[in-house]
């Protein structure tokens, strides 16, 4: 049986996906416009926002990424579902 997650869980995941989309687009733009100070400022702003949202998500729901990119609580949390990419 699938674990039921609260609305805050889905809001944080939605916010992460939106910020990740912006970061991908800015990354692509900066690949061809590396001297655009405004785009670089926006990229850094969204990178910091993503870090804050990810930290909030992980504090409440566990790690987003494995292989040392996210800390795990005790006990090991990668057994817990749903994983972020499953919802």
One Martini backbone bead per residue (centre of mass of N, CA, C, O) as a GRO file, in nm:
protein
   87
    1UNK     BB    1   0.096   0.036   0.022
    2UNK     BB    2   0.068   0.361  -0.012
    3UNK     BB    3   0.189   0.645   0.102
    4UNK     BB    4   0.053   0.921   0.252
    5UNK     BB    5   0.080   1.252   0.158
    6UNK     BB    6   0.106   1.571   0.214
    7UNK     BB    7   0.072   1.885   0.081
    8UNK     BB    8   0.363   1.986   0.147
    9UNK     BB    9   0.513   1.779  -0.017
   10UNK     BB   10   0.401   1.866  -0.300
   11UNK     BB   11   0.487   2.161  -0.285
   12UNK     BB   12   0.792   2.119  -0.264
   13UNK     BB   13   0.820   1.958  -0.527
   14UNK     BB   14   0.708   2.176  -0.711
   15UNK     BB   15   0.914   2.396  -0.639
   16UNK     BB   16   1.161   2.237  -0.731
   17UNK     BB   17   1.078   2.201  -1.027
   18UNK     BB   18   1.058   2.501  -1.097
   19UNK     BB   19   1.350   2.577  -1.023
   20UNK     BB   20   1.490   2.372  -1.205
   21UNK     BB   21   1.386   2.489  -1.469
   22UNK     BB   22   1.518   2.764  -1.442
   23UNK     BB   23   1.812   2.657  -1.417
   24UNK     BB   24   1.828   2.523  -1.692
   25UNK     BB   25   1.769   2.773  -1.863
   26UNK     BB   26   2.001   2.948  -1.752
   27UNK     BB   27   2.226   2.756  -1.826
   28UNK     BB   28   2.181   2.765  -2.131
   29UNK     BB   29   2.214   3.069  -2.162
   30UNK     BB   30   2.507   3.085  -2.033
   31UNK     BB   31   2.648   2.917  -2.253
   32UNK     BB   32   2.592   3.173  -2.470
   33UNK     BB   33   2.601   3.408  -2.209
   34UNK     BB   34   2.857   3.447  -1.992
   35UNK     BB   35   2.831   3.789  -1.955
   36UNK     BB   36   2.552   3.785  -1.813
   37UNK     BB   37   2.482   3.931  -1.518
   38UNK     BB   38   2.179   3.886  -1.480
   39UNK     BB   39   2.171   3.579  -1.525
   40UNK     BB   40   2.375   3.511  -1.301
   41UNK     BB   41   2.210   3.631  -1.071
   42UNK     BB   42   1.964   3.449  -1.113
   43UNK     BB   43   2.103   3.180  -1.080
   44UNK     BB   44   2.203   3.227  -0.787
   45UNK     BB   45   1.925   3.279  -0.665
   46UNK     BB   46   1.801   2.997  -0.744
   47UNK     BB   47   2.014   2.821  -0.608
   48UNK     BB   48   1.949   2.921  -0.321
   49UNK     BB   49   1.651   2.846  -0.324
   50UNK     BB   50   1.691   2.543  -0.371
   51UNK     BB   51   1.848   2.489  -0.111
   52UNK     BB   52   1.618   2.569   0.081
   53UNK     BB   53   1.403   2.372  -0.018
   54UNK     BB   54   1.568   2.111   0.016
   55UNK     BB   55   1.613   2.142   0.319
   56UNK     BB   56   1.316   2.138   0.396
   57UNK     BB   57   1.246   1.866   0.278
   58UNK     BB   58   1.464   1.689   0.426
   59UNK     BB   59   1.369   1.760   0.717
   60UNK     BB   60   1.072   1.627   0.663
   61UNK     BB   61   1.130   1.364   0.424
   62UNK     BB   62   1.419   1.345   0.327
   63UNK     BB   63   1.602   1.245   0.081
   64UNK     BB   64   1.668   1.329  -0.264
   65UNK     BB   65   1.966   1.216  -0.273
   66UNK     BB   66   2.228   1.014  -0.337
   67UNK     BB   67   2.565   0.954  -0.297
   68UNK     BB   68   2.611   1.212  -0.082
   69UNK     BB   69   2.400   1.459  -0.149
   70UNK     BB   70   2.243   1.343   0.105
   71UNK     BB   71   2.124   1.315   0.400
   72UNK     BB   72   2.064   1.076   0.665
   73UNK     BB   73   1.878   0.936   0.870
   74UNK     BB   74   1.763   0.752   1.153
   75UNK     BB   75   1.726   0.540   0.969
   76UNK     BB   76   1.764   0.447   0.675
   77UNK     BB   77   1.578   0.631   0.408
   78UNK     BB   78   1.575   0.466   0.123
   79UNK     BB   79   1.326   0.275   0.204
   80UNK     BB   80   1.145   0.508   0.171
   81UNK     BB   81   0.819   0.580   0.069
   82UNK     BB   82   0.815   0.791  -0.159
   83UNK     BB   83   0.992   0.885  -0.409
   84UNK     BB   84   1.025   1.176  -0.575
   85UNK     BB   85   0.997   1.020  -0.870
   86UNK     BB   86   0.698   0.876  -0.790
   87UNK     BB   87   0.493   1.148  -0.788
   0.00000   0.00000   0.00000
